[in-house]
Amino acid sequence: MSTALAAGKTAEESAALALAAYASWEPQLKAFAWCDADRVRSAARKEDARPAADRPLHGAPVGIKDIFDVAGVPTEYGSPVFRGRVPKRTATVVRRLLGAGAVLFGKTVTAELAYFAPGPTTNPWNAAHTPGGSSMGSAAAVAAGVVSIAIGTQTNGSVIRPAAFCGVVGFKPSFGRLPTSGVLRFSPSLDQLGVFARSVEMCGLLAAVMANNSHQVWNTDQQLPRPPRLGVVRGPDWEAADASARAALESSIAALRAAGASVTELELSEGLSAALPVHRVIMAAEAHRWIDPLIAPSRQLCSPQILSLLDEGAKVGAASYRAARTKQRALTRSSRLGSEVSTPS
């Protein structure tokens, strides 16, 4: 396991390394909305005083997206509306991570209300490029090596996109696998949690801890009984991708096949072409329901982007929303992604 314990470091040593990386990177990276060095050191010392057995994340500094509540720590949702907000309770998954030995390093930057208007975070590979959103701070902090693990959320690509843009492993388990208690509600029918790390193994371990499962359930430390079977979908926007992006995918496919994986070309089923407009209706309607009441006293502090979405959601009638939810359930039941268009190789 890629934890501080497995690397032969104490939690305090790992905290010192993370704080040094933070001091070096943060002026440019701007990945953290909150970080208290004294609190990090104190938490690390307390972790070292505990038995490391059965604490699989012993000493690992963790970044927490700033829409997860942590008792006594500012949780401001990336919005001036909630500046100074300090919750009294800790989100379920955060409590599990800390219980497994992780050390809270800081709250990572999120796009405003985990939607669209970006925070100040830069891409660690090129400060002129976006790190992706909305879990930008978590992905960038792991990519820069400030923290070894971080968590985020996804309502519309907000885990997989920043992971790809920053060059780290991002994993979003299936809807409902990880509890969302204590996390900002944006669109409950779509909101999901995800993790960031530098290895697939560590992502599996994080997901297992957050789901309150054993590591074995998520196959984080077992050899696969056979080479993995993978599918690749180019989709209708494939030709719009940059040549370098297409080349990177082709190179990855070749590397996976050379390593023994079975990679099959797939096509999206016709029904999935309706997924984007269905997603939009649900997201806008539910954001209006859950976010509008929260910001009502201070709407003038919000960005035009979030206000536009909320106004769009206000116009979604009950019948349109029910129809979209029915279509969503039908698409979810359709477990087969698509049909093979070429044989595996």
NORGIRA-V657240 format. One line per field, one symbol per residue. ss: DSSP state (a for helix, b for strand, c for the rest). phi: phi as a letter, one per 40 degrees, with the letter a starting at -180 (. if undefined). psi: psi as a letter, one per 20 degrees, with the letter a starting at -180 (. if undefined). A space follows every 10 residues. Layout:
ss=???
phi=???
psi=???
//
This chain:
ss=cccccccccc aaaaaaaaaa aaaaaaaaac cbbbccaaaa aaaaaaaacc cccccccccc bbbbbccbcc cccbccccca aacccbcccc caaaaaaaac ccbbbbbbcc caaacccccc ccbccbcccc cccccaaaaa aaacccccbb bbbbccccca aaaaaaccbb bccccccccc ccbccccccc cbbbbbbcca aaaaaaaaaa ccccaaaacc ccccccccbb bbbccccaaa ccaaaaaaaa aaaaaaaacc cbbbbbbbca aaaaaaaaaa aaaaaaaaaa caaaaaaaaa accaaaaaaa aaaacccaaa aaaaaaaaaa aaaccccbbb ccccc
phi=.cbdcccgbc cccccccccc ccccccdccf cbcaabcccc cccccccccc ccdgbcbdgc cbcbdcbccb dgbdbbggbc cbdgcbccbb ddccdccccc hcbccicccb ddffbbcccc cbcccaccbc cgaccccccc ccccgcbcaa bababagcbc ccccccgbcb bbcddgcbcb dgbdcbadcb cababbacac dccccdcccc cgbccccbfc bbcccadcbb bbbcgccdcc ccdccccccc ccccccccch ccbbcbbccc ccccccccdc cccccccdcc cdcccdcbdc cccdcccccc cccccccccc cccccccdcc cccccccabc bacca
psi=qlrhghjjqr hhghgggghg hghghhhggl iphppoghhg gghgghhhiq pipkmikojo pppoqkjppp pjppnjjkpi hkpjporirp qghghhghhj iqpohrpqpq qokkegoqai qrpihoiiqq irrilggggh hghijgqhqr qarphljigh ghgghikrpp porqpihpqj pjqppgnhih pqqrqpajqh ghgggghggh ikrqhhhjli kqpqirqqoq qpphrijgii qqhhgghggh hggggghhii qopppqqqqh hiiigghggg ggggghgggh hghhigikhi iqqhghhggh hghhiorhgh ghgghghghg hhhnipgaqp iqqq.
//
